[in-house]
Amino acid sequence: MWFLYLLSWIALVIQICIVTLSIAAGLFYLAELVEEYTVMTGKIIKYLIMLTASVYLMILLFEAFPLLMIACGFAASLSYFFVLQTFPFFDLTSPPFIASIVLLVFNHYLAFSYFSDVWYPFAEVLSYFTICLWLVPFAFFVSLSANENTLPVTADIVTPSDESDVVTSYFNRKGKKYGLLHFFKNVQGTVLPQRVKKSY
């Protein structure tokens, strides 16, 4: 009896490792697609924002959710739309980006407060969180690496004379990569062994 119990824990650890690797591989593939098709990704995110706003409208019409919760959802969708205006570039100090983060946290607080007071089946709660709260931020998170391979168009900041050239300044900053795809490539380089070609 104890052996089967031990075996179930070993199987659980193996399953967690497989699921984690599958999620990482899926995120890596999505980051590759986003980096390759930046314009299409922007359109998809725009449609996801419109879908989320229409879901909030349907919730307003057909459900008895608090009005503050729905209004914050609409405000979050509006702030996501303003963040999308500079896609694939994200300015972490811009008012739309800060507003979207604040509204995301506040929406989670309102949703947890509401669903702790009013009982709904778990599938319905999960569907609300997935479609209304997580879908668009997850799309933005995956597309963080989209601007790593885009070429500069204009210079936003006047730099000293030796870096006044836009392309030179761009390639000097190019060494710093912080996107999701760069993270996965670093993990791949450190975790997986590299093949070494033998020269005879």
C-alpha positions in Angstrom: 0.0 0.0 0.0 2.8 2.5 0.8 4.6 1.7 -2.5 1.6 2.8 -4.6 1.2 5.9 -2.5 4.9 6.7 -3.1 4.5 5.9 -6.8 1.6 8.3 -7.1 3.8 11.2 -5.7 6.6 10.4 -8.2 4.0 10.3 -11.0 2.6 13.7 -9.8 6.1 15.2 -9.9 6.7 13.8 -13.4 3.3 15.2 -14.6 4.1 18.6 -13.2 7.4 18.7 -15.0 5.8 17.6 -18.3 3.0 20.3 -18.0 5.6 22.9 -17.1 7.7 22.0 -20.1 4.7 22.0 -22.4 3.6 25.5 -21.2 7.2 26.8 -21.7 7.3 25.3 -25.2 4.0 26.8 -26.1 5.0 30.2 -24.8 8.3 30.0 -26.7 6.4 29.2 -29.9 3.9 32.0 -29.3 6.8 34.4 -28.7 8.3 33.3 -32.0 5.0 33.9 -33.8 4.5 37.3 -32.3 8.1 38.3 -33.2 7.5 37.2 -36.8 4.0 38.6 -37.3 4.0 41.9 -35.3 1.2 43.6 -37.3 -1.1 40.6 -37.2 -0.5 40.3 -33.4 -1.5 43.9 -32.9 -4.7 43.3 -34.8 -5.4 40.1 -32.8 -4.9 42.0 -29.5 -7.2 44.7 -30.8 -9.9 42.1 -31.5 -9.3 40.6 -28.1 -9.9 44.0 -26.4 -13.1 44.4 -28.4 -14.2 40.9 -27.4 -13.5 41.6 -23.7 -15.5 44.9 -23.9 -18.4 43.1 -25.6 -18.3 40.4 -22.9 -18.6 43.1 -20.3 -21.5 44.6 -22.2 -23.2 41.2 -22.2 -22.6 40.8 -18.5 -24.2 44.2 -17.9 -27.2 43.1 -19.8 -27.7 39.5 -18.7 -26.1 39.2 -15.3 -26.4 40.9 -11.9 -22.8 41.8 -11.4 -21.9 45.0 -9.5 -21.8 48.1 -11.7 -18.4 49.1 -10.3 -16.9 45.8 -11.4 -18.3 46.3 -15.0 -17.2 49.9 -15.1 -13.7 49.0 -14.1 -13.7 46.3 -16.8 -14.6 48.8 -19.4 -12.0 51.3 -18.1 -9.4 48.5 -18.3 -10.3 47.7 -21.9 -10.0 51.4 -22.7 -6.5 51.6 -21.1 -5.5 48.4 -23.0 -6.6 50.1 -26.2 -4.3 53.1 -25.4 -1.4 50.8 -24.6 -2.0 49.2 -28.0 -1.4 52.5 -29.8 2.3 52.2 -29.4 2.5 48.5 -30.0 5.0 46.7 -30.3 6.8 49.2 -28.0 5.8 49.5 -24.4 6.6 52.5 -22.3 6.4 51.3 -18.7 6.1 54.8 -17.4 3.3 55.9 -19.7 -0.1 56.8 -18.0 -2.0 54.2 -20.1 0.3 51.4 -19.1 0.3 52.4 -15.4 -3.5 52.7 -15.5 -3.9 49.3 -17.1 -1.8 47.7 -14.3 -3.7 49.5 -11.6 -7.0 48.6 -13.1 -5.9 45.0 -13.6 -5.1 44.7 -9.9 -8.3 46.5 -8.9 -10.4 44.3 -11.1 -8.9 41.2 -9.5 -9.7 42.6 -6.1 -13.3 43.4 -7.1 -13.8 39.9 -8.7 -12.4 38.1 -5.7 -14.6 40.1 -3.4 -17.7 39.5 -5.5 -17.1 35.8 -6.0 -16.3 35.2 -2.3 -19.7 36.7 -1.4 -21.9 35.3 -4.2 -21.6 31.6 -5.1 -21.1 30.6 -8.8 -19.9 27.3 -10.2 -16.1 27.1 -10.5 -16.3 26.8 -14.3 -18.2 30.2 -14.5 -15.8 31.9 -12.2 -12.8 30.6 -14.2 -14.5 31.7 -17.5 -14.9 35.2 -16.1 -11.3 35.4 -15.0 -10.0 33.9 -18.2 -11.9 36.0 -20.7 -12.4 39.3 -18.9 -9.2 39.6 -16.8 -6.4 37.4 -18.2 -6.8 37.2 -22.0 -5.6 40.6 -23.0 -2.8 41.0 -20.4 -1.6 37.5 -21.4 -1.5 38.6 -25.0 0.5 41.7 -24.1 2.8 39.6 -21.9 3.6 37.2 -24.8 4.2 40.1 -27.2 6.8 41.8 -25.0 9.5 40.3 -27.2 8.0 41.7 -30.4 10.0 44.9 -30.5 13.4 43.2 -30.2 13.9 42.8 -33.9 12.1 46.0 -35.2 14.2 48.7 -36.7 14.1 52.3 -35.4 12.2 54.8 -37.4 12.7 58.1 -35.6 14.8 59.3 -32.7 12.8 60.3 -29.7 15.6 61.7 -27.6 18.3 64.1 -28.7 21.6 62.4 -27.9 25.2 63.7 -27.9 26.9 64.3 -31.3 28.7 60.9 -31.3 25.3 59.0 -30.9 23.1 61.4 -33.0 22.7 58.7 -35.6 19.5 56.7 -34.9 20.9 53.4 -36.2 24.1 53.6 -34.2 22.2 54.5 -31.0 19.8 51.6 -31.7 22.5 49.0 -32.1 24.3 50.3 -29.0 21.2 49.6 -27.0 20.4 46.4 -28.9 22.6 44.3 -26.6 20.0 44.7 -23.8 17.2 42.3 -24.4 14.6 41.7 -21.7 11.7 40.1 -23.7 10.1 36.7 -23.1 11.7 35.2 -26.2 15.2 36.3 -25.0 14.4 34.8 -21.6 13.5 31.4 -23.1 16.5 31.4 -25.4 18.8 32.0 -22.3 17.0 29.2 -20.4 17.4 26.9 -23.5 21.1 27.7 -23.6 21.7 27.0 -19.9 19.4 24.0 -19.4 19.7 22.0 -22.6 23.1 20.7 -23.6 24.6 22.1 -26.8 25.7 19.9 -29.6 29.4 20.1 -30.5 30.4 19.4 -34.0 33.4 17.1 -34.2 36.0 18.2 -36.7 38.2 15.4 -38.0 
